Amino acid sequence: MTITTSPIAPPREDGQSSNQQLPITTNPAASINKRKVSNKVTLIPLIFLIYFEVAGGPYGEEPAVQAAGPLLAILGFLIFPFVWSIPEALITSELSTAFPGNGGFVIWADRAFGPFCGSLMGAWKFLSIVINIAAFPALGVDYLKKLFPIFSSGLPRYLAILVSTLVLSFVNYTGLTIVGYAAVGLGIVSLAPFIIMSLIAIPKIHPHRWINLGQKGVKKDWNLFLNTLFWNLNFWDNVSTMAGEVENPQKTFPLALFCAVIFTCLGYIIPLVAVTGAISVDQSLWEAGFMADAAEMISGKWLKIWIEFGAVLSAIGLFEAQLSSSAFQIEGMARIGFLPKFFSLRSKWFNTPWVGILVSTAIILAVSHMKYTDIISAANFLYSLGMILEYLSFLWLRRKFPSLKRPYRVPCRLPTLVVICLIPSAFLVVLMAVATKIVYLMSGLMTVGAIIWYFLMKLCKSKKWLKFNDGYAEEEM
């Protein structure tokens, strides 16, 4: 891996030269001689990587019905993408094509507000991603235990989570290209049963069931409803940390995000409309995993087993896509001087950021057996803080550097962009306002730790205790 420079980097507010260039990570083999076969990620694998960064299938959308009834659940999955997913995807498209280097949102915050904000953004997003990843091996084992009860508890469950985490991490080590094409296969196989179920359900659909606001006497759980929508439709910007690995990112990124948004939203809304219209059951049954039971009611046990098997495949896809993001984020941060040079090392065999994979896997294993309720809520809180900083970075870069070359540009003027960013930001503020005291405490402690880490790295750099890459942030930290 070598560092090249991009002529599109804007000047800093601290008076540095406007000719300062932004380091972009590139494959050294491509710099020395052009390979006949490219190792870059192409359009179709990128679409499925984004899909698994965000969704992985309609698994987990069921609590929206439990919380607010069929009508509001359907409206939620129809409207929320316009409020949240599309703005985040548009911002990711513009900034990833303007700054096509590994590091993504870390680079954006740094270019807008300086290295402290860049480092803080990196810590917030990294912690939220790896804590989120830790849930997927456990989720896969939870579905497996329905077929093999031995994995319900005790040593077999512990070993299953440990072994699956290590095996999936090794698969990630073999290369992003392999992970990308594996995501295509996993996506097709895990989505197929939902397509079949939706088709079989058509003759059984009664449209009046769609306008049901929920059972009488059942109080609406708005916190669960909003968190379900948020959980299922966020993380669109995670793929930005792999921008340096994408073939022709200026053209590929916007198209891939556009396709992934449509693909993901249809993947949620079609099965939801089909099932809510075809069957009528007690609202309390609409908990996570109910889609498998619904498949048995609509078609038979064979489809239920397929959906349960698909859930395991979906968990694998989610794990691989998000581990790739966290690993390349670490590598990207090291490339531009936020982390010691050691963190930017790549495998000689697969050209993958093995240190980033190792660090991420260690943290995943450390939290994989903990109680998730509060720690995942804290991860969402940190992610929300990072998103607010991301929106501010986007607006500030537009205002301060209007002539910055943007291969893709959101077709709106600044006042309209402010409104577009304010709506999801208001949602994030509401989500954080209803957090519990323990979430505030855990998020505060992790943020304090991130601040201490920034100043520790600054001290290590000034004292030359550790080696750092020569990046645009090095002189500023």
Residue, then its C-alpha position, 0 to 999 in steps of 0.5 A: m500500500t502506498i500513498t498518493t495525493s489527490p488534487i481535490a483537497p481544500p485548504r485548511e482554516d488554519g492558514q495552510s496552503s490551498n495547494q495542500q493535497l489529501p492522501i489517498t490510499t492506493n494499491p502499490a501493485a497498481s502503482i508499479n505496474k498495471r495488473k491484468v486483473s483488478n482487485k478493486v471492488t466493482l459495482i455489483p459487489l459494492i451494491f451488496l456490500i452496502y446492502f449488508e452494511v445496512a440491512g441484510g434482509p427484512y430480518g428485524e423489521e417485525p417489532a415495528v408492527q408489534a410497537a405500532g400496528p400494521l399501518l404505521a409500520i408500513l408507513g414507517f418503512l415507506i417514509f423513513p427512507f426519505v427522512w433518513s436513508i436517502p439524505e445519508a446516502l446522498i451525503t455519502s455519495e458526494l463526500s466519498t467521491a470528493f475524498p475517495g480515500n480509506g477513512g471516509f467520514v474521518i477524513w470529512a470531519d477532519r477536513a471540515f473541523g480539524p484533527f480533533c473532530g476527525s479523531l472523535m468521529g473515528a472513535w464514535k463510529f468505530l465503537s458503534i460498528v464493532i459493538n454492532i458486529a458482535a451481535f451477528p454471531a450470537l444472532g446466527v447461533d440463536y437461529l441455529k438453536k431452533l434447528f439444533p437445540i444443543f446451541s441454546s446455552g452453555l459451552p456449545r453456545y460459547l464455542a459456536i460464537l467463538v468459532s464462527t467469529l474467528v472463521l468469519s474474520f479469517v474469510n474477511y482476511t482473504g480479501l474484500t473482492i472475495v467478501g464482495y462476491a460472497a455478499v452477492g451470493l448471500g444476498i440472493v439466497s437469503l432474500a429468495p425465500f421472502i420473494i417466494m413467500s410474498l408471491i404465495a401470499i398474494p391470493k391470501i391478501h386482504p387489503h383492509r388489514w393494512i389500515n389496521l392501527g393496532q389492537k384495541g387496548v395495546k399501547k403504542d411503543w414509540n421508542l421501540f417503533l423509532n428504534t426499529l426503523f433506525w436500526n434497520l435503515n442506518f449505516w449507509d456511510n459505513v461503506s465510505t471507509m472502503a472508498g479507496e478499494v472501489e474501482n472508479p469510485q467517482k462513478t461507482f459510488p453514487l450508482a451503487l448507493f442509489c441501487a442499494v437504497i431502492f434494493t433495501c427499501l423494497g426488501y423491507i416493504i414487500p414482505l411486510v405488505a405481503v405478510t400483514g395483508a395475508i395473515s391476522v395474528d395477535q400483535s404481540l407475536w410480531e417480535a424479531g423472527f416472526m417472519a419465519d413463523a409467518a412463512e410457515m402459516i402462508s406456505g409451510k414448514w419448508l419455507k420457515i426453515w429456509i428463512e431461518f437458514g437465510a437469517v444465518l446467511s444474512a448474519i454472515g453477510l452483515f458480519e463480513a460487510q461491517l468488519s470490512s468497514s471497521a478494518f479499513q477505517i483503522e487502516g485509513m486512519a493510520r494512513i493519514g496519521f491518526l493512528p500509529k503506522f503499524f495499524s496500516l499494515r496489510s497482508k502480503w498474501f491478500n493485501t487486506p488490513w490484517v491489523g484492523i481485522l485483528v483489532s476489530t475481532a478482538i473487541i467483537l469477542a470481548v463484547s460478544h457475550m455481554k448483555y446487549t440492551d444497554i451497550i447496543s443502545a450506547a453504540n447507537f448513541l455514539y453513532s447518533l453523535g457521529m452522524i450529527l458531526e457528519y451532517l455538520s461537516f457536510l454543510w461546512l465543507r459546502r459553505k467553506f469550499p464551494s469550488l471543491k471538485r465534487p464528481y457527484r454533487v447533491p443537486c441542492r443549494l445550501p439552504t435546502l441542504v440545511v433543511i435536509c440535514l436538520i430533519p434527520s438531526a432532529f430525529l437523532v436528538v429525540l432518539m438521544a433524549v429518550a436514552t436511559k441514564i446508563v446509556y448516557l454514562m456508558s456513552g460519556l465514558m467511551t467519549v472521554g476515552a476517545i478524547i484521552w486517546y486523541f491526546l495520547m496519540k498526539l503525545c506519542k507523535s510529538k515525543k516520537w515514541l511511535k512511528f506515524n505515516d506522513g499524512y495531512a493530519e500529522e502536523e496538526m495533531 
